[in-house]
């Protein structure tokens, strides 16, 4: 039953994707405009649906933080519509042909940018993902099959209905934007092995969700989001600047993936820097967990081995005193999640070494890791921050939602 | 026991990869030269080892074709050495920084090309993969962990020993080139889930191997090689050219992934083209399996549903008469493996539609699918032909064995 339903979803998405690959930028942009307008026109209906989720969430005892992520307001819906309109202005990568060259035998070989096909999104709580993901996938010429969390089911359904109807009425093929219409967990599992219909899966959510998808999926996965990020203070750092940067990296928004989780300090400046750092963080309510050497300098809880590998996403900071740059790099490459890593230094050589040898999507010199973000990098909207090395690394925008194919133009050419 | 052994291999490969990422092009090229020289100097030892595999293969009753793939001769070893030397001349992509831009706040953001890290190769019969893969991975700055087939175990071991010793003596870190020193199947399974140590897996072999890796691996996989390739003859095709192209696509080397497996013919030219085609192929010993309409025109076996989805890799050709371009494209997108697909036509519009709508790594107009190959495309050596859409599509060379990272240079920047 569910299997048939999922197969139908997959088949119609695949079919839509083949048509969508040939739809012009103009039609796609008109659809984005229509989707934005439809959201604004249907605010009340969407908020009614959201109220069902909010009531159920309260009854279920969801935390205030989760309830806030779930909540839709007229302003938030307006924000989603603005997000769609922003996509209209971005360039359409599909169809671009690069490196067309003529081989010695006269054969012309070039590379054409094409959509990925069908993208599967498995996500949690936040209903805005429904609109953001659908818009990005559409602009890149992809069909999308979305499976949201059960807490946001009614909100997601309302949003998906509004935008897919608007897209279809603007000339986008039916099936191009689909939400899996069930909260059955089995539906998500099926998506992970629908290789025949889904070209790429993008999980968006916590560590548990992402690990489950990586472990169970046979469909290729774009891994996003987990960030155990470090900042390393070198002995020659400007300590005033360093303090501002680490406070920003930890505090500007502690619950997100590019926030700092572990601070590494060169032992030559630890005596001077750690007390200043501790004074600020303790005043801001941050719990410090230090290595043995840190504990000799400031008053804090002991850090366990587990602390080095934890993404707290909250007001806890692990602190470690290291011998030198070498130890800092080794620590980061051992415990980091390859997201965002920073060094604070005035040494050209040390900055270069850090940039070269730290294995992460974004490596910073003298700046806060909080800048890892599509908008901050100047690329516009993003569908997530890739922490894997294949295909895309760092913030993924429209271009990262495309693939390429070789086109080979001959004149009766045969291989000898 | 095996688990410890595999963990040690993984750990030392990872460690080597971090050093290798900073090794200069010059040192890598010297190592490639030393590896080539060492192969030439140790020909006798390598052939002795190969003899063990050949004897065991004969005793096991391996087919002549498999024995031929297994066989090493002085010429073949010389060929491997030449392959390594060819890599010296190719550009080193590592370290290139592109799109370095200054953001309005003064932050500089750019993209640096970096190695993938540790690449796992799981492969079958042909021992030359040991040398080719190690050379390509090294040039791109990656450590490699290889697990070859049991039939070629002694040959692979001899080759790996020779080249890894030569590499180490030229300044490449120990652990950069490793062959799993056991024929235990469990070793391959372990590689598939060694996410901590292996960044990317590339299976090279038949459908069974590739499916097993895709199903079981949690490490990201680059899918290669399976090719159920089609050639479609449009009604306006030059039929003489078409015949030469399909004969080339089927016969020039029938056992490889870019050879044609199914011929699609527009019904308006079927009456004229099929008898000419059949005469040539039957004379060459090719078994034809046709759809109902084909059987009305030429004498051949009936094609079953299974035939449309089969990669024969031999002297069998499936033949189908289609109504029009639309049916041809739908058939290819339904049954193809997204490898190489060709149309023979003189129509600009039909060629454009085919190129745009066929979903494959390489789409040909008026040329044989046999051209899908790194050398034929002008890119030099390849590690395989990707048939997936993430990361790389089509022939994968040195650049496809790299990733990128963002580098962000600030001056005390914090996010507001």
Interface residues (C-beta under 8 A of the other chain):
Chain A: X18 X21 X22 X95 X101 X103 X107 X109 X112 X114 X116 X117 X195 X199 X200 X214 X215 X218 X220 X221 X222 X223 X238 X241 X244 X245 X247 X248 X249 X252 X333 X351 X355 X356 X357 X359 X360 X361 X362 X363 X364 X365 X366 X367 X368 X370 X371 X372 X376 X377 X378 X388 X389 X390 X391 X393 X394 X403 X404 X405 X406 X407 X408 X409 X410 X411 X412 X413 X414 X415 X416
Chain B: X18 X21 X22 X95 X101 X103 X107 X109 X112 X114 X116 X117 X195 X199 X200 X214 X215 X218 X220 X221 X222 X223 X238 X241 X244 X245 X247 X248 X249 X252 X333 X351 X355 X356 X357 X359 X360 X361 X362 X363 X364 X365 X366 X367 X368 X370 X371 X372 X376 X377 X378 X388 X389 X390 X391 X393 X394 X403 X404 X405 X406 X407 X408 X409 X410 X411 X412 X413 X414 X415 X416
